[in-house]
Amino acid sequence: MHKGEECSRSALDKAGELEKILDNTPFLLTRCSRDLRYLYVSKAYATMIRRAPDEIAGRPIIEIMGLNGFETIRPYVESVLRGQRVEFEAEIDFTGIGPRQLRVIYAPERDDQSRVVGWIASIIEISEPSKATEEKEQLKKLTAEMGIGIWDWDIRTDNLSWTPELEVIYGVRPATGKSCGDFHNRVHLDDVKDVEARLAAAIKARETFQLEFRIVRPNGQMRWVMALGRAVYDKATGEPIRVIGTNIDITQRKASEAQAESQRKELTHLMRVASLGGLSGGIAHEISQPLASILANAQSAQTMLAQESTDCVQLAEILEDIVQDNIRATQVIHRLRRLFKKTERSEAPVNLNDLITSTLALLHHEMVNRRIKVSAEFGATLPLVLGEAVELQQVLINLIVNAIEAMASTPPSERTVSIVTKETTQGHVEVSIRDRGPGMSSDELNRIFEPHFTTKEKGLGFGLSICSTIVTLHRGQIDLRNASEGGMVATVSLPKYSQLRTVNQ
């Protein structure tokens, strides 16, 4: 294809795209040629002048508008054909429909050699001031009903204008609010730095900002506020000159979220206690083993000390065994206390390989008792994840116990839980837990994460629902599916700690 043909095809493609836009836009738009003809018009424009779009395309402008209307726009058309962008307001008299008060922008259209071949017109009808006033009043009423405060901050003068709803949200009187500082000073001290940093980052990146923070009213009452807005920039220098935004009081929403979170924590804790209660026999065995060993070794040491000749080397070995068994028992108790204890949620870097090893130690007796083998394949350089270790361990306990119970009817020689950890190409850390049970039906899989749904005879139906909530809270995903080789595979995918740290910086 020759260069000229490419240019022609490019022009046709652009024209086709523009025609599609004009056919569907609700705005008043026209595209006109240098020989003063309409090429395309939007349906909205055609409706305004009471014609169909195909009645206008290709026709002379003066024929459609009439002589009086064309004479009004003539000087602006001459300017745009000289390559100038034109803005104007005028009353244009259309033949057959009468005058229309319009605000118009003409932008020159150029070909590949930058020659002006026509223009694009963007038009706003302003001949219905009563309608505009009515719409403004409706908007004002709506923002008042929703408690939305609208504000406009001039950065250069620090002058802030606002609607009365903003005064209600912040609890300030009109006489006391003169600058942005009067509202900024109401932001809770613990939230100031975060608000300032995120606002500055959004302005620098020329992005819309959405912030949630606490404010303290003059009477000492604390409220939650959500702010949404964007900066306006100087066309010449590119510097931000104004910030326009809205504020809404979200205290009630935050209270509801806090109550729901409290209920979730309580249910999660109860499920954790219930899970461990079912494993109480195995846990008691895990503790009794090192205690029995300590007792036996201590009695042996006493016997040796009662003899006339004592083998110091053997005695030292016995004492070392006592120390190691004590450490083992202490670790079991420590893990149990951490799982039973109610604490405030606190995220920190977590090594999932270590957490799985710790979880398997808790479940060791249960697996031995049910003749379950474990096949573990841990990623050698597995990245850390950011999370709450106790919550993540609860997910692991639930998924591994589910895998154990799913193999109740599986022949003992085939009862294997396979655990694999790896880093994915998407930058996530993935844990897969597979059993060799019968799997699930498609209907069961579709409902498996629903609260109250269970496939167990005495199940409550909250285990996997809570697991899903915990994983989502950790910005991850959980999935259950039937394995092609038989059994079920539960997969948990969590973002790497380093990835989250980079995003938050």
Summary of the structure (lengths in Angstrom):
residues: 505
radius of gyration: 36.3
end to end distance: 50.0
largest distance: 131.0
contacts: 1416
relative contact order: 0.05
helix: 49%
strand: 25%
